[in-house]
Every structure is written in structure tokens, then in C-alpha cells.
Amino acid sequence: MIREHIKKHDQLSLEIKLEFPASVDRRKKNNYFVNIYLFLPNALDVNKHSFTKQDFYNSLKTYIRLTTPPYSLQNIINGKNSPFAKLRESILSYVSSPDTDKKDDFELQVKRFCSIIGTALRRESNHILRAKNSDEQERVTNDYLASIKNIRSHFKELEKEINTQVGNGNAYDIYRFADEYQSLLVERSLFGLLDKLSRKKNGCAKECTNKLEGLVLEEMRYREERGYPSVAYTHRTNEDVLHRASRLKKFIESNLFLNTDTKKDGVIFEQIMFAMAAGLAMLFATAVAFASQMIYGNLTLPFFIALIISYMFKDRIKELVRIYFNKEHHKFFQDFKTSIYDQRAKKIGFLKESFQFIKHRHLAENIFTARNSMRSTEITKESMGEKIILYRNKIKIFYKKVKALNDFSGTTEILRLNIAHFTKNMDDPKKELFVRTKNGFKRSSARRSYHLNLILSYSNGKTDEIKLYKLIVDRNGINRIERIRNN
């Protein structure tokens, strides 16, 4: 089933990551449907006039990428079909008889190997953070560090294999980029883990902290010895270090992100409908002209007035029919259709999306029930005046068309919505109030926040699932995101 991850991308942006798993039988088409409902308080003055369809799509960024298969750190190296085994096989094949196809496969396997490491590091870091006691934490941390060192050691050994081939400088550059990226990846993961452990109530044992910091220093020294430019120093801006890290990240993750081409959906049908509207209007005007001519004759004042009136109504009929078709268009077509291509420009699927404001009475019964379950602390009458945004999403992927997709576990769509338009009419985030004290009361202040309710409804055509979230927001942006358990 679809997996979702919702978090703050930055203070004013919400990120929704949707992972669409590939079906077991990859010969079948993979169809997924996602409806995202955003319920906005009426006080924000957000409606179809102040927040148009164009405003929404200007606030939304969409990325389509392949989903990295989940491996534990231990299984990345071990086994005949492990990522490392496939990488080494690709290198040996390229070294023995280099050609363009084998080089492309080598580059793909190197990038895929690095992406798998990144995903595994995040999973194992969360495992350490969930440790129930210090003994379990120390054991998991030791396994974590040992696995990282094992992976790095095996990858460094591959350099000997690549250096045996004369004239493969480009392949060697790819290896060095991946080596530097892995080192930075490990460093960033360790720093993130240390930061989260320091904020936990139980903290982290000193010995555990020292081991994590020790590996960070080891990776820093390694990059310095290798002459990699991604080493930060004191008394420097280190702008070039951040730029280098960003470029490496884009290079490695280029194997994941898919190419897209977006066009308006239903363009041909729309033009046919507009042509029919023009034809209907012309039919009315022509009928009035013929009737007037038969009744009043040619070149008479009544005939002239009838022609003017028919022209006036012709123009209005044409515009009203156009408005009607535009209004009904979303029932049959989405706003945009995005074709999805792999790195070799082969079409592997498409994405359709649409945006609209809807009313409470048009909510599906299960969505209406879910929304009511989120109102435990709200005044019902007030919440009924809220505005509802519906963003619909349909994605279809043809895995059987591209053999290389078999190395991945599915497709991921990343949606980043900037909510600045919703916050501009919010009150000052700090409000004065009076609090009770032992001797009476005193002036104080509290944070003034707004609740934006979010419902995700998704389906693979067979099973449906609903997830509920509450966004706590003030004029400065998103304070936190709360998951609400379904009853």
C-alpha cells in the first residue's frame, strides 16, 4: 500500500512524500489514486477568488523519483545478489571489455549503491533513537558503526579494480565522486544522529558519543588525505564546501529522479467544446436573422435592430457555454497531465493532477466522517464555514517497459506546498493575556496559532486508506505537524 511521510520542508513549506510500491507482478500496470483535502479556517479569507488555480500550482512543486529498495546496512555487502555484488560485477564487466553500455551500467550501479546506503543510514539511525535502554543503544550503535566501516572498506577496495584498466579516466572520476559523496553522507548521518541523541531525555552514553564522533573525524581526515575539496575548516566561509556537497548530491541522485513533461489535460476536447459553443451561438444568430428577414423583409429598421440583438445574445451564449464547459471540465479531465520518462527518454508512465475548492455537501461520506472525527476541540458551527481545497492525483507506471526499474521498489512523488498565501491574513502570533498567580494575576503572552486540517485519501484501485493530520500554523509559518489516529 502507499506510504506517506509528512514534514516541514522549511518554515513556510509542507512536504508530502508518497511512496507507490511496484506490484509483485511487474507486467501489470500500477495505478494509484490520491486525494488531498486541506481544510482552512474561514478567518484566513482563502477562497476561489483570492486563491486561484494558478496561485495553487505556483505554490506547489512536484518531483517524481524512483524509490530506493530498503536494505539493512549489513545486507548491502553480504550475499550474491547484494547491491555491492552487483556493483562489483558491473565494474569487472566494464574493466574486461569497456564499452558505452557497460560504462552506463557501471555509473548506474555506483549511484544506486550510494542511494541505498543513504536510505539504510536513515533507517538504522532511527533504530538507535528508538532504543529502550542504554545497553540496547550501545549494542545497536556498535552494529551501526561496524556496518558503516565494513561498507566503506569494501568500496575503497574497488579502486584497485578500476585502476587496472588504462584509459578509463571517466570511470575513475565517477568512482571518486561516489567515494567522496559516501564520506559526506556518513558524516551528515552521524552529525544528525548525535544532534537527536543530545536532545533526548536519556541522552547518550559518553562512550557511545565518542565512537560516533570518532568516525566523523576519521571521514574528515580521509577526505583531506584524498584531496577531496569537501573539507570544512575554521576561519573560512566554506561556501565552496556546501556547493561541492550539493553538486555531488545532484550527481548521485540523478539516477533516481525521473524526467517529466507537463501539458494541460483534455486540450483537444476543450477546443472541440469551445467550437461547439461558437457553433451554437452562430446557430442562434443565424436563426434570428432568417426569421427577421422573413417577417420584416430586407433593409428595414426592425430587421436591423433584430440583427444587433441577435449578435448581442450570440456573444453571451458563446461565453456562457464556455463557462459551463470549464465548470464541468474537471468531471472528465484533470488540470494537467505529466508524462514520465526514464533517463533514456523512454516513457514509463504518467501523472494527472487537479485542484478545486469544494463544499462540505460534496464530500464523500468517509471523508465527511473523518473530518467530523477531527473536531473534538472545535466549535462545530464555526468549522462548517471553513474552505476546503481538494488536490487530486492519479499516477500510472509501466514497470514492464523498463528492465532497469526492476532494481527499485517503486516510485516516489514529492509534493512541496508553500503556505505563505494562507498565513498573510493571520493575526500577530503573540497575544497578550493575564495569568493567575499566588498573589493575583500578571500580564503574560501566548502564541496565537491556527489549525489547518489535512486528510489524505489514497487507493491502489482495490483498497482505500485515510490518514489524518493537523498543521499548527501561525503568521511566521508551520510550528508543528500532528498525526491524528483514525478511530
N, C-alpha and C positions, 0 to 999 in steps of 0.2 A: 504493500500500500504506500501511498505518497507520504513522505516525511517532511515536516516543516520545521524551520528554525527561524525565530523572530528575535531581532535585537535592534539596538540603536546602532546605526552606522556612524552618525555623528549627532550633535545636539539637536539638529533640525531634520534629521533623516531617519526614516524607519526602513530597515532591511528585512525582507521576507525571502527566505531561501526555500525553494520547493524542490525536493528530490523525487524524480519519477523513475522508479525501478524498471528495468527491462523485464519483459515476461520471460518465463522459463523457456518457452518455445519462441526463439527469436525470429522464426519465419512469420509469426503473426504481427499484425500492426499493433502498436502501442498507443492507445487513445486515453487521454486524461482530461478531465474537466475540473476547473477550479473557479469558484465564485467567492469573491472577497467583498464582504459587506462592511462599510465603515459608517458608524452612527455618530453624527455630530450634533452637539447641543445647539439649540436654536439661537442662543445668545451670540454665537460666532458669526451669524449673518452670512452663512455659506449656502448658496443656492445656485440653480442652473443659470442665473443671470450674472452673479458675481464670480462664479467659478465655472467657467465653460469647459467644454470637452477639450479644447486646445490648451487651456490652463492645466488641466489634469495631465495630459501627455507631456507637457513641458516640465511638469514636476516629477515625472516618472522616468526612471532609467531601467532598461531591461537587458539582462545578459543571459545568454544560453551557453551552457558548457556541459561537458561530459562529467559524469560522477566517478570519482576515483574509487576503485574497488577497496573494500575495507580489509586490511591486513593488520595483524598484530606486529609489533616490532620484531618479535622472534621469528615470525614466519616469512619475513621479507627476504631473508637469506636462505633459510632451510627449505629443502625439497627440490625435486626435479623440475617442477612447474612454478617455482617461486619467481617473483619479479627479478631477483638477482640472476637466477639461472637463465631466464630469457634474455636479460641484458648481456650476459657473458656470451651466450650462444650467438647473439646478433653481432657482437664485436668480433668474435672468431670468424664468423662467416664473412664479414666485411674485410677483415685483415687478409684472409686467404685469397679472396678474389674480389677486390674492390670494384664496385660499380655504383651508379646513381641510386638505384633502388635499394641496395644494401646499405648505402650511407643514410638514406632517408629512414630506413627501418632502425638503424643504429641510433639516429637522433631521436626518433620517436620513443624508443625503449629507454634512452637516458632520461628524457623529460618525464616519461611515465614513472620511472623508478623514483625520481625526486618528488613527484606529486604524491606517490604512495607513502613515502617517508613523512611528508608533511601531515597527511591525514592521520597516520599512525601515531605521530608525536602528540597530536591534539587528543586523540583517544586515550593514550597512556597517561598523559598529564592529568586528564580528568579522573582517571583511575586512582592516581596518587592523592588527588584532592578529596576523593570520597573515602579514603582510608578511615577505618573506625577507631584505630588507636595508633600509638607511636610505633609499636612493633610491626604492625601491618604496613604502616607508612614507610618504615625503614626497609622492609623486605621488598616492597613494590618499587621503591626508589632505586635500590641496588640492581634489581632486574632491568629497570628502565635505563640506567646508566650503562650497564653491561651490554645491553642490546644496541644502544647507540654506538658504543665503541666498536662492537663487532661489525656493524653495518659500515661504519666509516673505514675500518681496517680493510674489509673486503673490497670496498670501492677503490681505495687507494692502490690496491694490488693490481687493479685492471689497467693502470697506467703502463705497466710493463708490456701488456698485450698490444696496446695501441702503438707504443713506440717501436715495435718490431717492424711495422710497415713504413717503408720510405715513401715520402710524398703525400702522406695523409695529414698534412698540417691542419686542414679544416676540421677533421675529425678530432684531432688532439685539442684544438681550441674548444670544441663542444664539450669534451671531457673536462677541461679546466673550468669552463663556465659552470658546469654541473657540480664540480668539486667545491668551488667557491660558494655556490648557492647552498649546497648542503651544509657547509660550515656555518653560514649565516642563519640558516633555518634552525639548526641545533641551538645556536646561541640565542636566537629570539625565543625559541620554545623554553629554554632554561630560564631566561630572564622573566618570561611571563609566569612560569611556574613559581619561581622564587617570590615574585610580587604577590601572587594569590595566596601562597602559603604564609607570607608575612602578615596578611590581613585576616587570617583565620584565628579564631579564639584560642585554639590549642597550639597555634603556631607550627613550628617545625624544629625538630631536634637540631642542635648545633652541628653535630656530626653530619647529618643529612644535608644541611645548608652548605657546609664546607665542600662536600662532594660535588654538589651541583655547581657551586662557584668555581671549583677546581677544573671542571670540564669546560666551563665558559672560557677561562683563561687559556686552557690548552688549545681550544679552537682559535682564539685570537692570535696566539703565538704561531700556530700552524699557518694561518693566512699571511702573517707577516714574513715568515720564513719562505713561503712560496712566492712572495712578491705580489700577492693579490692586493688591489687598491682599496679594498673594502674594510680597512682597519681604521677605527676612530682613535684620535689622540686628543689629549687635553690641550688647551690654548689654541684650538683650531675650530673653525666653523663647522667642519665635517660635512659641508653641503655636498661635496663630491661623493662622500660615502653613501649618503641617502640616495643620491641619484644612481649610483652604481647598483645598490641593492634593488632599487625599483626596476632598473633595466634587466637585471638578472631574473627577477620575478616574472616580468612580462615574457622574457625569452623562454623560461621553463614552462610557464602556464599556457603558452601558445598552443600546446598540444591538447589542451582541454577546451578552450573557448572555440565555439563554432561560428562560422561566418553567416551573416543574415542579410536578407534583402526585403525591406518592408514596403508594402503598397496598400493603398486603400482597398478595402474588400467590397466586392459587388459593384465595381465601376461600370461594367457593361450593362448589368441590369438597371443601374441607376440612370444611365444615359437613355436606355430604352423607355423607362418610365417617364423621364423628362420629355422625350419625344412624343410619347402618348399624351402627355399633358398639353403640349403645344398643339397636337392634332385635335384634341378635344376642344380646346379653346377656339381653334380655327374653324372647326365644325359648327360651333355655336354662332360665330361671327358670320360665316357664310350663309347659314340658315336664315339669320335675321336679315341679311342683305337681300336674299332671294325673296323672302316673304314681303319685305318692304317694297321691293320693286314691283311685285305682283299687285300689291294693294294701292300704292301711291304713284307708281309709274316712275320713269327715269327723270332725273334732273328736276325734282321737286323739293321744296323745303322740308316736308315731313320725311322724305327718303334720306335727305342729307342728315337730319337730326338722328334718324334711326341708325345710320352708319356710325355716327360718333358714339352713340350709346352702346352699340354692339362692340365697338373697339374697346371702350372702357371696360365692359364686362369680360371681353376676351382676355384682356391683360390680367384682370383679377382672377378669373377662372384658372388661367395658367399658373399663377402664383399660388393659389390655394391648393391646387392639385400637387404642385411641387412640395409644399409644406406637408401635406398629408403623406406623400410617399417618403419624405425624410423622416417623419414621425414613425411610420410603420417599418422603416428600413431595418431597424435593429431586431425585428422579429425573425428576419430571414438571413440577415448578414451581420457580421461583426464590423467594427470600425476599420481595423487593419488586419491584413494577412501577411505574415512574415515567413518567407521561405528560409529553411535552414540548410546549410551546406557544410560538408566537412572541409578539411584543409586542402583537399584536392578539387574543390569546387563541384563535388557531386552532391546532388540534392538528397537529403536523408529525412526530410520531414517538413512540417510547417507549424506555425503558431498563429492562432486567431485571438484577437482581444477586442473588448468593447467597454465603454464607460457610459453610465447614465445615472440620473437621480431617480429614485423610485419612492413610492408611498408605502406606508405600513400595510395598507389593504392589499397591496400586490406582493407582499412577502409570501414565500412558500410556508406551509403550515409548520414544518420542522424548524425553519429559520425564525418564524414568529415566536414559537415556543422557546427556542434557545435564547432569543433576545429577552423574553419575559423572565427567564431564569437568572439573568444578569442584573435584575432591577431590585435586588434585596435592599439596597440603601438609597434608592431613588424615589422621588415623588412621581407616581405613575403618570399623572396628568401632564406634568412638565416634560417627561421623557417622550410622550407621544408627539410633542411638537418638534422633535429632532428631525434633522435632514439625513437621508440615507443615500450613500453612494454605493453603487454596485459596479464592480470591475469583474468582467467575465473573461475567462482564459481557457482556451482549448489547445492542446498540444498533441501532435501525432508524429511518431518517429518510426521509420522503417529500418530496423536494425539489420535485416537480412540483406539490405543493399550494400552495406559496407562491412567487410570482414574485419577491419581494424577495430570496429566498435565492440567486438566480442571481448576485447581486453578491458572494457569498462562495464560498470554495473548498472548504468542507466544515464539519465540526463538530469541536469540541474538547471533550474531557472532562478535567477536572482533579480528581485524587484526592489528598487530603492526609491521610496516616495519621500519627496521633500514636503514638509508640512508647514512651511513658512506662511503660506496663504491662510492657513487655519488659525495661526497664532496672532496675526496682526491686529485683530479686534478684541484680543483678550485683555482683561484688566491688569493693573500693576500686580506683579507676582507677590508682593509683600503687602499685607493688610494689617492695620493696627487693631488690636483688641485688648481687653482687660482680663487679667487672670487673677484667680483667688489666691491669697497668701494667708499666712497665720494672723497677720495684723489687719487684714482687709483685702485690698487688691492693688494691682500696679499695672502700668502700661506695658504691653509686650507686642510682638508681631508674629504673624503666622504666614505660611505660604498659601497663596491663592492658586488653586490648580483646577483644571478641567479634566473630565473623564471622556475619552474617545473610545467607544466600544467597537471591537473588531471581531467579526465572525468569519472563519474560513470554512467553506464547504467544498469538499472535493470528492471525486469519484473516478474510478477506472472503467466505468460502464457496467460494473457488476455490483460493487459495494460502495456505499456512501459513508462519509465521515464528517463530523463537525468539530471544530476547535474554537474555543472562546478566549479572547484576550481583552485586557483593559489597558489603555495607554493613559498614563498620568502625565498631563502636559500643562505647562504654563507659558507665559509670553516669551520666555527665554528658550523654550524647546521642550524636549522629552525628558522627564525626570526619571521615569522607570516604566517597565512593561510587566504586567502581572498576568500570569496564566490562570484562567478560571476553569476549574474542573467541572465537566458535564455531570449533571445529576443522573 
